[in-house]
Amino acid sequence: MKYLVLLIVLAVAVGIWRSRRPTISGAARAAPRAPLLPQDMVACEHCGVHVPRAEALMLGNHAYCSAEHRRQHSA
C-alpha cells in the first residue's frame, strides 16, 4: 500500500514539474530559414517536364530532367 502512495506522489510531482517548465515548440527551437529565391525553370527536351536550371542536366543548350532522357535524346 505504501508503494502505491509513493508512486502516486511521484506521478503528481513529475506532473507538476513538467507543467511548470517553459514549453518551447518545435518550430521555435529551429532557427528560422530564409525564404528560397525563385529559380529559372527549363523544360526537358525529351518529356517536357520543367525542372530548376540548377538541377537540370545540360547537353549544349538542351536541358534534360534525368540522365536517361539525356541518353535517349542524344542517341
Secondary structure, 3 states (H helix, E strand, C coil): CHHHHHHHHHHHHHHHHHHHCCCCCHHHHCCCCCCCCCCCEEECCCCCCEEECCCCEEECCEEECCHHHHHHHHC
